[in-house]
Amino acid sequence: MIILASIHILAGAAFSLIAALGVVRMPDLYCRMHAATKAGAFGLSLILIGICFLVPEPRVIIQSLLIVAFFYLTTPIAGQMIGRAAVMRGVPFWKK
């Protein structure tokens, strides 16, 4: 179980790192927002699944699943609202 937990936690950390690099390296707000919401949510999910494998107690599993569900319910809505506010303020799209 420790190996399985380690694989999930390392993969989640890698996706979180990819999300952070995407936020820093992407050219405009819309691309940055996409990188932060997609890879960040998947990275968090993998880390919490790894924690569930590491500590297989019902309380930890339920809390982890609730965190993942809440994150997947709120992240797309937050991304949509940020994108909508940016469009309404006239933030330019990347031109290439």
SULGI-V874560 format. One record per backbone hydrogen bond with DSSP energy under -1.0 kcal/mol. CO is the residue of the C=O (numbers start at 1). NH is the residue of the N-H. If there is no record, write none. Layout:
# SULGI-V874560
co & nh
CO & NH
CO & NH
This chain:
# SULGI-V874560
co & nh
1 & 5
2 & 6
3 & 7
4 & 8
5 & 9
6 & 10
7 & 11
8 & 12
9 & 13
10 & 14
11 & 15
12 & 16
13 & 17
14 & 18
15 & 19
16 & 20
17 & 21
18 & 22
19 & 23
20 & 24
21 & 25
22 & 26
28 & 32
29 & 33
30 & 34
31 & 35
32 & 36
33 & 37
34 & 38
37 & 41
38 & 42
39 & 43
40 & 44
41 & 45
42 & 46
43 & 47
44 & 48
45 & 49
46 & 50
47 & 51
48 & 52
49 & 53
50 & 54
51 & 55
55 & 57
57 & 61
58 & 62
59 & 63
60 & 64
61 & 65
62 & 66
63 & 67
64 & 68
65 & 69
66 & 70
67 & 71
68 & 72
69 & 73
70 & 74
71 & 75
74 & 78
75 & 79
76 & 80
77 & 81
78 & 82
79 & 83
80 & 84
81 & 85
82 & 86
83 & 87
84 & 88
85 & 89
86 & 91
